[in-house]
Amino acid sequence: MIRAVSLLLATALAVASCGAASGQTGEGRAGPGLVNPGETRFGAMRQLTFEGENAEAYWAFDGASLIFQSSPVPGEGCDQIYTLDPAGGAPVLVSTGRGRTTCAYFYPGGDRILYSSTHHHDPACPTPPDRSRGYVWALHPAFDIFAADADGSNLVQLTAEPGYDAEATFSPTGHRIVFTSVRDGDLDLYSMLPDGSGVLRITDRLGYDGGAFYSPDGTKIVWRAHYPETAEAREDYLSLLADGLIRPSALEIWVADADGSNPRQLTDNGAANFAPSWHPSGRQIVFASNMDDPRGRNFELYLINADGTGLERITFSEGFDGFPAFDPGGTRLAFASNRNMSHEGNTNVFLAEWLEGK
């Protein structure tokens, strides 16, 4: 579903999710035009992918590798999962190459990975959603969560409930996995043990809860949510959900304790705020939003304190900037962007030196 946010951008920007075309290398390259005026939080920046559609690059807990999803050839095939050494080397396919995959993450030990896939139901790409009801995401019921060794071997299925299970990330403490599921009739957050057992429901408010990440100490979560407030909005949400769809035009950022208690809303702007993740200090959250574009087409990165204060815009780039993720030391930020694109809609993974002082 995180990828689905990038498809929201595709409507306006021809953005899709991550891809690593043949011949790309992790060495990347620096470019004089990669850092734009006003991007004072960025030092040196490198581009790590160059072709296809690339996004959702998340760090191993030791900061030595990135895992991301990729559609190497635009318009051909489905997203698959790759790992990449940001210091150099070519992307390595670690998913099966079949079905559609999304939302990959490392286990804290670095020897295992998580991702969601539809390959066990059908090796072909799922049918795209019917857009006759406007811009909607498809909640492919075939998505289940899998674990594998870091090279993709020893694949194990962790979820088997009917309906959508995806958007899984690991607590840095190694004790729980948080994920989104429709198993109880709504799109809520759940957590489970590393082997898929011990499932607990975290949220129960009507609406979409997704894209959750644990704080660096594992005591809190941050996620994106859409809670329909009016009778008309609730009817629209439930009608779409019954057909395996969701409308993602308004998402807000929320934080709570790891068990879902003490929820607090951080943003309240009516925009599409998504892909929140934590600064390693645990005091700030970085996310993407179209809040500053009245047309809703331009997505930038923002930083906000965990109490909702101190909102700061980070990027100033035409098109799309999204899926930001700090390395464990807080010295580098990986993100996806249209900057320096080789063709319309080309989205790539970038790595920027992070400057704490502005």
C-alpha positions in Angstrom: 0.0 0.0 0.0 2.9 2.3 0.5 3.6 1.9 -3.2 0.0 2.8 -3.8 0.7 6.3 -2.5 3.3 6.7 -5.3 0.6 5.6 -7.7 -1.5 8.5 -6.4 1.3 10.6 -7.7 1.4 8.7 -10.9 -2.0 10.2 -11.7 -0.5 13.6 -11.6 3.2 13.0 -12.1 3.4 9.6 -13.8 5.2 8.4 -10.7 5.2 4.7 -9.8 7.2 2.7 -7.3 10.8 1.8 -7.2 12.6 0.2 -10.0 16.2 -0.8 -10.8 16.9 -1.2 -14.5 19.5 -3.5 -15.9 23.0 -1.9 -15.7 22.2 0.3 -12.7 24.8 0.3 -10.0 24.8 1.2 -6.3 27.8 3.5 -6.8 25.5 6.2 -8.0 26.8 9.5 -9.1 26.8 13.0 -7.7 25.4 15.8 -9.8 25.6 19.6 -9.5 21.9 19.9 -10.0 20.8 17.3 -7.5 20.5 19.6 -4.5 18.1 22.5 -5.2 18.1 26.0 -3.7 16.5 26.0 -0.3 17.4 22.4 0.5 19.7 23.5 3.3 19.4 20.2 5.2 21.2 18.4 2.4 25.0 18.2 2.0 26.4 16.0 -0.8 23.8 13.9 -2.7 24.1 10.8 -4.8 21.7 9.2 -7.2 21.6 5.4 -6.7 19.2 4.3 -9.5 18.7 5.7 -12.9 16.0 3.9 -14.9 12.6 2.4 -14.3 10.5 3.2 -11.3 12.2 3.1 -7.9 10.9 3.9 -4.4 10.5 2.8 -0.8 14.1 2.4 0.0 14.6 1.4 3.7 17.7 0.8 5.7 19.1 -2.3 7.3 19.5 -1.7 11.0 23.3 -1.5 10.7 23.0 1.1 7.9 25.0 -1.1 5.4 22.2 -2.0 3.0 19.0 -0.6 1.5 15.9 -2.7 0.5 13.5 -1.3 -2.0 10.9 -2.2 -4.6 11.4 -1.8 -8.3 9.7 -2.0 -11.7 12.8 -2.1 -13.9 11.1 -1.6 -17.2 8.2 1.0 -17.2 5.0 -0.6 -18.1 6.3 -4.2 -18.0 5.9 -6.5 -15.1 5.2 -5.8 -11.5 7.2 -4.4 -8.7 9.8 -6.7 -7.2 12.1 -6.4 -4.2 15.8 -5.6 -4.4 18.6 -5.0 -2.0 21.4 -2.5 -2.7 24.7 -1.6 -1.1 24.7 2.2 -1.1 28.5 2.2 -1.2 28.6 0.4 -4.5 27.3 -2.6 -6.4 24.3 -3.6 -8.5 20.8 -4.1 -7.1 20.1 -7.7 -6.2 16.7 -9.3 -6.7 15.5 -10.9 -3.5 11.8 -11.6 -4.2 10.5 -14.4 -6.4 10.1 -12.3 -9.6 6.4 -13.4 -9.7 3.2 -11.6 -8.8 3.3 -8.1 -7.3 5.4 -7.2 -4.2 5.4 -4.3 -1.9 6.6 -2.9 1.5 10.0 -4.6 2.1 11.9 -4.3 5.4 14.9 -5.9 7.1 14.8 -7.9 10.3 16.9 -6.2 13.0 19.6 -8.9 12.7 20.0 -8.1 9.0 19.9 -11.8 8.1 16.2 -11.9 7.2 13.8 -9.7 5.2 10.1 -9.0 5.2 7.9 -8.2 2.2 4.4 -8.7 0.9 3.5 -10.5 -2.3 0.8 -12.0 -4.4 2.9 -14.6 -6.1 1.5 -17.6 -4.2 -2.0 -16.9 -5.6 -1.0 -16.0 -9.2 2.4 -15.5 -10.8 0.9 -12.8 -13.1 0.4 -9.1 -12.1 -2.9 -8.4 -10.4 -5.6 -6.6 -12.4 -5.4 -2.8 -12.0 -8.2 -1.1 -10.1 -11.3 0.2 -11.9 -10.9 4.0 -12.0 -14.5 4.6 -13.0 -15.0 5.7 -9.3 -12.2 8.2 -9.4 -8.6 7.8 -8.2 -8.6 4.7 -6.0 -6.1 2.1 -4.6 -6.7 -1.6 -5.0 -6.4 -3.6 -1.8 -5.3 -6.8 -3.6 -6.7 -9.6 -1.4 -3.9 -11.9 -2.5 -1.3 -9.9 -0.6 0.3 -11.8 2.3 3.4 -11.1 4.3 6.5 -13.2 3.7 9.9 -13.6 5.4 13.1 -14.8 3.7 16.8 -14.9 4.2 18.5 -11.7 3.1 19.3 -13.2 -0.3 15.7 -14.2 -0.9 16.0 -17.9 0.0 14.1 -19.9 2.6 10.9 -18.0 1.9 8.2 -18.4 4.7 4.6 -17.2 4.6 3.7 -15.3 7.8 0.1 -14.4 7.2 -2.7 -16.5 5.6 -5.9 -14.7 6.6 -8.3 -13.9 3.8 -7.8 -10.4 2.4 -5.1 -7.7 2.3 -2.1 -8.1 4.6 0.8 -5.8 3.8 2.8 -2.7 4.9 4.9 -4.6 7.5 7.9 -3.1 9.3 9.9 -4.3 12.2 10.5 -2.9 15.7 14.2 -2.1 16.3 14.0 -4.2 19.4 13.1 -7.2 17.3 10.0 -8.1 19.4 7.1 -7.2 17.0 6.2 -6.6 13.4 3.5 -3.9 12.7 1.3 -4.3 9.6 -2.0 -3.3 8.0 -4.8 -5.9 7.5 -8.4 -6.0 6.5 -9.0 -9.3 8.4 -11.6 -7.8 10.7 -13.5 -5.9 8.1 -11.6 -2.6 8.2 -8.1 -1.4 7.4 -6.4 -1.4 10.8 -3.0 -1.8 12.2 -1.9 -5.1 13.8 1.3 -6.4 15.3 2.7 -9.9 15.4 5.8 -11.8 16.6 8.6 -12.3 14.1 7.3 -15.8 13.2 3.8 -14.5 12.4 2.2 -15.7 15.6 0.7 -13.7 18.5 -1.3 -11.3 16.3 -2.7 -8.3 18.2 -5.0 -5.5 16.8 -3.6 -2.0 17.5 -6.3 0.3 15.9 -10.0 0.0 15.7 -11.3 3.4 14.4 -13.3 3.3 11.2 -11.0 4.3 8.3 -7.6 3.5 6.8 -4.6 3.0 9.1 -1.3 2.1 7.3 2.3 2.6 6.6 3.3 2.3 10.3 6.9 2.5 11.6 8.2 1.9 15.2 10.2 4.6 16.9 13.9 3.9 17.4 13.3 2.6 20.9 10.3 0.5 19.9 7.9 2.2 22.3 5.8 4.2 19.8 4.5 4.0 16.2 3.9 6.6 13.5 1.5 6.0 10.6 -0.8 7.6 8.1 -4.6 7.5 8.4 -7.8 8.5 6.8 -10.9 8.6 9.1 -14.1 9.5 7.4 -16.0 12.0 9.6 -19.3 12.6 7.8 -22.0 10.2 6.9 -21.4 10.7 3.2 -17.6 10.1 3.7 -18.2 7.0 5.7 -20.6 5.7 3.1 -18.1 6.3 0.4 -15.3 4.7 2.4 -17.3 1.6 3.2 -18.7 1.2 -0.3 -15.1 1.3 -1.8 -13.8 -1.0 0.9 -16.5 -3.6 0.1 -15.1 -3.6 -3.5 -11.5 -3.9 -2.3 -10.7 -0.2 -2.9 -9.8 3.0 -1.0 -9.6 6.6 -2.0 -6.3 8.2 -0.8 -6.7 11.9 -1.4 -6.6 12.9 2.3 -4.2 11.3 4.8 -3.0 12.7 8.1 0.0 11.6 10.3 -0.6 10.1 13.7 1.6 8.8 16.5 0.7 6.5 19.4 2.3 4.1 21.9 3.4 0.9 20.3 0.2 -0.9 21.4 -2.0 1.8 19.9 -2.8 3.6 23.1 -2.6 7.4 23.5 -3.1 8.2 19.8 -2.3 11.8 18.7 -2.8 13.5 15.4 0.3 15.4 14.1 -1.0 17.0 10.9 -4.4 18.5 10.2 -4.2 20.1 6.7 -6.5 17.9 4.6 -3.6 17.0 2.2 -2.1 13.7 1.3 0.5 13.3 4.0 2.2 9.9 3.9 5.4 7.9 4.4 6.2 9.1 7.9 9.3 7.7 9.5 11.4 8.5 12.6 14.6 10.5 13.0 17.0 8.2 15.0 16.7 10.6 18.0 13.0 9.7 18.3 12.1 13.4 18.6 11.3 14.1 15.0 9.4 12.6 12.1 10.1 13.0 8.4 7.3 12.6 5.9 6.0 13.5 2.4 3.1 15.8 1.6 1.4 17.9 -1.1 0.3 20.4 1.4 2.0 23.4 -0.3 0.6 22.7 -3.8 -3.0 23.8 -4.3 -3.2 21.4 -7.3 -2.0 18.5 -5.1 0.6 17.5 -7.7 3.9 18.4 -6.1 5.0 16.3 -3.2 7.9 17.5 -0.9 9.6 16.2 2.2 8.8 17.7 5.6 10.2 17.4 9.2 8.0 17.7 12.3 8.6 17.3 16.0 6.9 14.2 17.5 4.6 16.5 19.5 3.3 18.2 16.2 5.3 21.4 16.5 8.2 22.8 14.4 7.0 21.9 10.9 9.8 22.4 8.4 9.9 21.9 4.7 13.0 20.0 3.5 12.8 19.7 -0.3 12.1 22.2 -3.0 11.9 20.2 -6.2 9.5 20.0 -9.1 7.5 16.8 -9.1 7.7 14.2 -6.5 9.9 13.7 -3.4 8.8 11.0 -1.0 9.5 7.9 1.1 12.2 9.4 3.3 14.2 7.2 5.6 17.1 8.1 7.9 20.0 5.8 8.3 20.5 4.5 11.9 23.1 7.2 12.6 21.0 10.1 11.3 23.7 11.2 9.0 22.1 10.1 5.7 18.6 10.4 4.2 17.4 8.0 1.5 14.4 9.1 -0.5 12.7 8.7 -3.9 12.4 11.6 -6.3 11.7 12.7 -9.9 14.7 15.0 -9.9 17.2 14.4 -12.7 14.7 12.0 -14.3 15.7 10.3 -17.6 12.1 10.3 -18.9 8.7 11.4 -17.8 7.7 9.7 -14.6 11.1 8.3 -13.9 11.5 7.9 -10.1 14.8 7.1 -8.5 16.4 6.5 -5.1 18.7 9.3 -3.8 21.0 9.4 -0.9 21.7 12.8 0.8 24.1 13.8 3.5 21.9 15.1 6.4 22.9 18.4 8.0 21.4 18.8 11.5 22.2 22.5 11.5 20.5 24.6 8.9 
